[in-house]
Amino acid sequence: MVGNLRLTFDDYDGTCTEYVRDLDLSQSLARVSYRIGDREYRREYFCSYPDRVLVLRLTSSTPGAFNFVLHHDLTQTESTAEANGKELQIRGVINGNRRKYRVGIRVLNEGGEVAAQETQLAVKGADTVTILYAAATEYLPEPPMYGGGDPDALVQGWLKEAAERGYEGLKKRQTRGHHWGHRNDASLPYLLTSSVDTNTLDPPPEPNDRGDAANRRMSSPRSNLPPLGCFAGDVQEIT
């Protein structure tokens, strides 16, 4: 882990109510919604394999609602962070294997402004914010050193292309190849419940056990990923 991305909001007055967190397996999207006073807030997250970026979208029912500072904890000992324009750039080496790594974070704002402040980005008065997060190391699958890649070029290229596609374009490419299918095509999405003790669950059924209607398969644009087994006990249908 290279660190934690943190958003510190400076104008959240009042109690948070109507908090809902859900996972839409039909599109591989995570969402959070809540209300503070008369404002409604919504967050949507996904990790795009086609575009190699993690995407976070912040929206609100009120224009100019977003005022926050974005910063990133550094967990690797030899790392530096620098904010420039609308990007936060982190460079360093991984503890242990000494491989170079790079993290790039770009903020796309609609309304308001984004200002670089040394090792953080300050967002002021934005209507909507999209955050793009990309990371890479110098690893290459080439013996004997398995290194020599250019993480700077990779991250900058991914961020540039992702910014050009925009949020809706990224979301479309992410969900187009992602399919949640099973024998009976039951309604979706599902909400993973937090009350299940995963240590007590029975082992999942074999992937080829087509007689078990609770054995779902989640396919992905990545053909080398195995099926994901779910259980009737861990999912709750949202109606």
C-alpha positions in Angstrom: 0.0 0.0 0.0 1.4 3.4 -1.0 -0.8 5.4 1.4 -4.3 6.8 2.0 -6.1 9.4 0.0 -7.9 11.9 2.4 -10.4 14.6 1.8 -10.9 17.1 4.6 -14.1 19.1 4.3 -14.2 22.4 6.0 -17.8 23.5 5.9 -19.8 20.5 7.0 -22.1 22.2 9.5 -24.8 20.1 11.1 -25.6 16.4 11.6 -25.2 13.9 8.8 -28.5 12.0 8.1 -30.0 9.6 5.6 -26.6 8.0 5.2 -26.7 5.1 2.6 -23.7 3.1 1.3 -24.3 0.5 -1.5 -22.5 -1.6 -4.0 -24.0 -2.1 -7.4 -22.5 -5.4 -8.7 -24.3 -5.0 -12.0 -22.0 -2.1 -12.9 -19.1 -2.6 -10.4 -19.9 0.8 -8.8 -19.8 1.8 -5.1 -21.9 4.7 -3.9 -22.5 6.8 -0.8 -25.3 9.3 -0.3 -26.2 11.4 2.7 -27.7 14.7 3.8 -26.4 17.6 5.8 -29.0 20.2 6.5 -30.8 21.0 3.3 -28.0 19.7 1.1 -27.9 16.2 -0.5 -24.5 14.7 -1.2 -23.5 11.8 -3.4 -20.3 10.0 -4.1 -19.7 7.3 -6.7 -16.5 5.2 -7.0 -15.2 2.7 -9.5 -11.8 1.3 -10.5 -11.4 1.1 -14.3 -9.4 -1.7 -15.7 -9.6 -0.3 -19.3 -8.3 3.1 -18.3 -6.1 2.1 -15.4 -7.5 4.7 -13.0 -9.6 4.8 -9.8 -12.4 7.3 -10.2 -14.3 9.2 -7.5 -17.2 11.5 -8.4 -18.6 14.0 -5.9 -22.0 15.7 -6.6 -24.4 17.8 -4.5 -27.9 19.2 -4.8 -26.5 22.7 -4.2 -24.1 24.5 -6.5 -20.8 25.5 -5.0 -21.1 22.9 -2.2 -17.6 21.4 -2.2 -14.8 23.0 -0.2 -12.1 20.6 0.9 -8.4 19.8 1.0 -7.1 16.7 -0.7 -3.9 15.1 0.6 -2.2 11.7 0.6 -0.6 9.9 3.5 2.8 8.4 2.6 3.4 4.9 3.9 6.6 4.2 2.0 9.7 5.5 3.7 11.4 7.2 0.8 8.6 9.1 -0.8 7.9 12.7 -1.7 4.7 14.6 -2.6 4.3 17.7 -4.7 1.2 19.6 -5.8 1.3 21.3 -9.2 -1.8 22.9 -10.9 -4.6 20.4 -10.4 -2.4 17.4 -9.8 -0.8 15.8 -6.7 2.3 13.8 -7.7 3.9 11.3 -5.4 7.2 9.5 -6.2 9.4 7.1 -4.2 10.6 3.5 -3.8 8.7 0.6 -2.3 9.9 -0.6 1.1 11.6 -3.9 0.8 11.9 -4.5 -3.0 13.2 -1.0 -3.7 11.2 -0.6 -6.9 10.4 2.9 -8.0 6.7 3.9 -7.9 4.6 6.8 -8.9 1.1 8.0 -7.9 -0.7 10.7 -9.8 -4.0 12.3 -8.6 -5.8 14.8 -10.8 -8.8 16.9 -9.8 -11.4 17.8 -12.5 -13.7 20.5 -11.1 -17.0 21.9 -12.5 -17.3 25.4 -11.0 -15.1 26.8 -8.3 -11.4 26.5 -8.4 -8.5 24.1 -7.5 -5.3 25.5 -6.0 -2.0 23.7 -5.3 -0.7 24.1 -1.8 2.8 22.4 -1.5 1.7 18.8 -0.8 -2.0 19.1 -1.1 -4.8 20.4 -3.4 -7.5 22.8 -2.1 -10.9 22.8 -3.8 -13.1 25.9 -3.3 -16.7 26.4 -4.3 -17.0 23.5 -6.8 -20.3 22.3 -8.0 -19.1 18.8 -9.0 -15.7 17.2 -8.5 -14.1 14.2 -10.3 -10.9 12.7 -8.8 -8.7 10.5 -10.9 -6.1 8.3 -9.2 -3.4 6.3 -11.1 -0.4 4.4 -9.8 2.4 2.3 -11.3 5.8 0.8 -10.5 8.8 0.1 -12.6 8.0 -3.6 -12.7 8.2 -5.3 -16.1 7.6 -9.1 -16.6 11.0 -9.5 -18.1 13.7 -11.6 -16.5 16.2 -11.5 -14.9 15.6 -8.1 -13.1 11.8 -7.7 -13.8 12.3 -3.9 -13.8 13.1 -1.0 -16.1 9.6 0.3 -16.6 8.8 4.0 -16.5 6.1 4.7 -13.9 6.1 8.4 -14.6 5.2 8.0 -18.2 2.6 5.4 -17.4 0.8 7.4 -14.8 0.9 10.7 -16.8 -0.4 8.9 -19.9 -3.3 7.3 -18.0 -4.3 10.5 -16.3 -4.1 12.5 -19.5 -6.3 10.0 -21.4 -8.7 9.6 -18.5 -9.2 13.4 -18.2 -9.9 13.7 -21.9 -12.6 11.0 -21.7 -14.3 12.6 -18.8 -16.4 11.0 -16.1 -19.2 9.7 -18.3 -16.8 8.3 -20.9 -14.8 6.5 -18.2 -17.9 5.1 -16.6 -19.2 3.9 -19.9 -16.0 2.1 -20.7 -15.8 0.6 -17.2 -19.3 -0.8 -17.2 -19.5 -1.8 -20.9 -17.4 -5.0 -20.4 -18.6 -5.7 -16.8 -21.5 -8.2 -16.6 -23.1 -9.8 -13.6 -24.9 -12.9 -14.8 -26.4 -16.1 -13.5 -28.9 -18.8 -14.4 -32.1 -17.1 -13.4 -31.2 -13.4 -14.2 -32.7 -12.2 -10.9 -33.1 -8.5 -10.3 -30.1 -6.3 -9.3 -28.4 -4.5 -7.7 -27.6 -6.2 -4.4 -26.3 -4.8 -1.2 -23.6 -6.6 0.7 -24.7 -6.8 4.3 -22.3 -5.9 7.1 -23.8 -8.3 9.6 -22.3 -11.5 8.2 -19.4 -13.0 10.0 -17.2 -14.2 7.1 -15.2 -16.5 9.4 -18.3 -18.7 9.9 -19.4 -19.0 6.2 -19.3 -22.4 4.5 -16.9 -22.7 1.6 -18.2 -21.4 -1.7 -19.8 -23.9 -4.2 -17.6 -25.0 -7.1 -17.8 -22.7 -10.0 -19.3 -25.4 -12.2 -22.1 -26.2 -9.8 -24.9 -24.7 -12.0 -27.6 -26.3 -9.9 -27.1 -23.8 -7.0 -29.0 -20.6 -7.9 -27.1 -18.7 -5.2 -23.8 -19.4 -7.0 -23.4 -16.2 -9.0 -20.7 -15.4 -11.5 -19.3 -12.0 -12.1 -17.4 -11.7 -15.3 -15.0 -8.9 -16.2 -13.1 -7.4 -19.1 -10.1 -9.3 -17.6 -10.5 -12.8 -19.0 -8.0 -14.3 -16.5 -10.1 -13.5 -13.5 -11.9 -16.4 -11.8 -15.6 -16.5 -11.1 -16.7 -14.8 -7.9 -19.0 -16.9 -5.7 -21.7 -15.3 -3.6 -24.1 -16.9 -1.1 -27.7 -16.3 -0.5 -26.8 -15.6 3.2 -24.5 -12.6 2.3 -26.6 -10.7 -0.1 -29.7 -8.7 0.3 -31.8 -7.6 -2.7 -32.6 -3.9 -2.8 -36.3 -3.3 -3.7 
